[in-house]
Amino acid sequence: MKSGLNIIWLIFSGAFVLLFSLWMSGPGIAETNEPTYRLYFMIPFLVWLIGVFIQFYYKHFLFGFFVTLGATFFYVSLVIQAALL
């Protein structure tokens, strides 16, 4: 049961982090000829991937869980800050 909940967490948090990373790193709605891709917004997804690898390959479940949790809550905090504006 513990691994089942872990897989569900990784699927939902991974989809959330990947979608927000792609959305935030995109060109936006600028009407200039200059592309404005911000690839540094893909860093939380890379951090999330590192957390997944730590959970499964190095058997440090709690450390990997907190790494994936941190990447997820980075975007959750951005959504909450945008909602409060």
N, C-alpha and C positions, 0 to 999 in steps of 0.2 A: 504494500500500500504506500509505503514511503517513497519508493521509486516512481510509482504512478503519479503521485502528487507532484513530484519533482519534474516529471516529463510535462505535465499539464502547465506547471509554472513556467518552464522553459519555452513552451510553445507560445503561450500568451505574452510573456514578457519579451520574447524574441521578436514576435510580430509587431508589438508596440514600439520597441526600440528601432527596429529596421524601418518601419513606415515613417516614424518621426525623423529618423536620420536622413532618409531619402528626401523627405519633404523639406526639411530645413536646409539641406545642402543643395537644393535645386536652384534654378536661376531666378525664381521669384517672378514678379510682374513688372520688372523694369523694362522700359521701352527704349533702351539704348542698344547700340550694336555690340557693346562689350558684354561678353558672358560673365555672369557674376556667380559662378559656382563657388560655394563655400564648403570645401571638402573637409574642413576641420570639424564639421558637424557629424562626420562619419566616425569620429574617434569614440563616442559612446557605444556605437555598435561593435567596434573592435574590442573595446573593454568588455562588453557583454560576451563576445566570443571567447575571450581569454578566460572569463569566469566559467563558461561552459566547459572548456577544455580542462580547467583545474578541477572541476567537479567530477568529470568522468575519467580522466587519464591519470591524475595525480592523487586521487582519492582523498583530497582535502575538501570535503563537502561544504563545511561551514564557510571557509574562506571563499570558495568559488560562489557560494550562494550570496554572500554579502557583496561580492564584486558585481554579480548580475543584478542584485537589488539596487546597488548604487547607480548603475547605468540606467535602470528603469526609473528610479526616483529623480534622476536629473531631468528627464523629460516631463515627469509628473509635476515637478516644481515649476518648470517653464509654463505648463498648461495652467496651473493654479495662478501664477503671477499674471498671465495674460487675461485670465478670467476676472481678476480683481481690478484690472485697469479701467 
